[in-house]
């Protein structure tokens, strides 16, 4: 993301999914040393990692 450009996403998720996100945030908080972790930080990390995997799969598909 360039600079401080940020968007707010308003989404509806199930209670179960929200609980899982809370657990993931707690895990990140306990296992990183960068200070306070927010849900947005965790979601950004998950999306970035998923995007990288997707790009690798696309490249592999083109070669194969």
Backbone bond lengths (Angstrom), bond angles and torsions (degrees), N, CA, C in turn:
res aa  C-N    CA-C-N  psi(-1)  N-CA   C-N-CA  omega(-1)  CA-C   N-CA-C  phi
1 X - - - 1.445 - - 1.523 107.87 -
2 X 1.301 116.39 133.54 1.460 121.21 -178.14 1.524 110.59 -81.36
3 X 1.310 115.93 128.32 1.466 120.16 176.08 1.505 112.83 58.14
4 X 1.318 115.76 -137.82 1.461 121.19 -179.31 1.520 111.80 -108.09
5 X 1.330 116.93 23.39 1.464 119.95 177.73 1.522 108.96 -63.12
6 X 1.300 116.12 119.01 1.462 120.20 -178.13 1.518 108.60 -136.05
7 X 1.313 115.24 145.91 1.451 122.51 176.15 1.513 108.76 -120.19
8 X 1.296 116.59 148.23 1.458 120.29 173.99 1.517 107.98 -100.79
9 X 1.317 115.64 127.43 1.456 121.37 177.31 1.517 108.48 -106.34
10 X 1.293 116.06 129.95 1.460 120.56 175.42 1.523 107.06 -111.46
11 X 1.307 115.41 111.04 1.464 120.29 -176.72 1.520 109.93 -130.28
12 X 1.299 115.04 154.64 1.462 120.57 174.51 1.519 107.93 -104.88
13 X 1.327 115.19 128.43 1.456 120.80 177.29 1.523 107.71 -130.91
14 X 1.312 115.03 160.86 1.461 119.16 -179.80 1.526 109.90 -70.83
15 X 1.308 116.38 160.12 1.462 122.62 176.86 1.526 109.56 -59.64
16 X 1.315 116.37 -39.57 1.462 121.12 179.78 1.529 111.08 -62.09
17 X 1.325 116.91 -43.88 1.452 121.00 178.47 1.524 110.70 -65.35
18 X 1.315 117.17 -40.52 1.461 121.73 177.68 1.524 110.84 -62.05
19 X 1.316 116.52 -41.45 1.475 120.68 177.93 1.526 110.96 -63.61
20 X 1.332 116.13 -39.22 1.462 119.95 178.37 1.526 110.37 -65.50
21 X 1.329 116.47 -41.14 1.460 120.22 178.09 1.529 110.34 -62.36
22 X 1.325 116.56 -42.81 1.467 120.04 177.19 1.531 111.25 -58.79
23 X 1.319 116.21 -41.08 1.461 120.77 179.37 1.528 111.33 -66.62
24 X 1.326 116.77 -39.45 1.462 120.92 177.76 1.520 110.32 -65.42
25 X 1.340 116.94 -43.33 1.463 121.06 178.31 1.530 109.78 -59.83
26 X 1.306 116.75 -43.96 1.463 121.37 178.59 1.533 110.44 -61.01
27 X 1.327 116.21 -42.46 1.468 120.86 178.38 1.533 110.48 -61.60
28 X 1.337 116.30 -47.64 1.468 120.13 177.80 1.528 110.02 -57.72
29 X 1.329 116.47 -44.43 1.466 121.46 -177.88 1.529 111.04 -60.18
30 X 1.323 116.01 -40.79 1.460 120.53 -178.11 1.521 112.77 -75.88
31 X 1.337 117.57 -24.25 1.465 120.44 -171.34 1.523 114.70 -114.64
32 X 1.317 118.01 10.74 1.454 121.03 174.12 1.515 108.83 -125.37
33 X 1.296 115.20 159.44 1.460 119.76 -177.54 1.525 111.03 -118.43
34 X 1.326 116.68 33.85 1.466 119.08 -176.69 1.519 112.27 -104.82
35 X 1.300 117.85 11.05 1.458 120.07 179.95 1.515 112.03 96.78
36 X 1.308 115.76 -153.74 1.469 121.93 -176.34 1.520 110.92 -65.27
37 X 1.319 116.14 133.28 1.457 122.74 178.46 1.526 108.52 -108.31
38 X 1.313 116.56 134.94 1.467 122.22 179.60 1.525 110.16 -113.36
39 X 1.317 115.82 159.22 1.463 120.64 179.69 1.524 111.12 -56.14
40 X 1.316 116.80 -40.44 1.465 120.40 178.83 1.519 112.37 -61.08
41 X 1.344 116.45 -37.60 1.468 120.58 177.68 1.528 110.75 -63.88
42 X 1.320 115.55 -43.93 1.463 120.62 -179.18 1.523 110.14 -66.25
43 X 1.312 117.48 -45.85 1.464 120.26 179.26 1.527 111.10 -61.79
44 X 1.325 116.74 -40.56 1.463 120.35 177.53 1.519 110.42 -60.88
45 X 1.327 117.39 -45.18 1.461 121.70 179.71 1.525 111.03 -61.77
46 X 1.319 116.59 -45.44 1.468 121.05 179.75 1.527 110.68 -61.87
47 X 1.326 117.02 -43.80 1.464 121.12 -179.70 1.525 110.66 -65.53
48 X 1.328 117.43 -44.55 1.470 121.05 179.09 1.530 110.93 -59.67
49 X 1.327 117.35 -45.75 1.464 121.07 -179.43 1.529 111.00 -66.20
50 X 1.315 116.96 -41.24 1.468 120.85 178.53 1.525 110.54 -64.37
51 X 1.318 116.33 -38.14 1.466 121.26 179.41 1.529 110.45 -64.39
52 X 1.333 116.31 -42.54 1.458 120.33 177.79 1.529 111.26 -60.82
53 X 1.323 116.60 -43.74 1.466 120.96 178.39 1.523 109.98 -62.10
54 X 1.328 116.77 -43.75 1.458 121.34 179.79 1.529 110.66 -60.37
55 X 1.331 117.30 -44.61 1.461 120.87 -179.51 1.531 111.08 -62.41
56 X 1.331 117.13 -41.45 1.468 120.96 177.76 1.523 111.01 -63.10
57 X 1.335 116.50 -41.02 1.467 120.50 179.22 1.523 110.82 -66.26
58 X 1.319 117.28 -38.68 1.468 121.15 177.77 1.529 110.40 -62.45
59 X 1.348 115.82 -44.72 1.471 119.50 -179.90 1.521 110.63 -64.07
60 X 1.321 116.48 -41.13 1.466 120.22 179.70 1.520 111.05 -64.96
61 X 1.314 116.88 -35.38 1.469 122.26 -179.46 1.523 109.90 -68.52
62 X 1.319 117.02 -39.11 1.464 121.67 179.80 1.522 110.39 -66.70
63 X 1.329 116.86 -39.71 1.472 121.37 -179.67 1.522 111.68 -71.90
64 X 1.355 115.45 -33.39 1.463 119.99 -173.13 1.440 112.31 -84.19
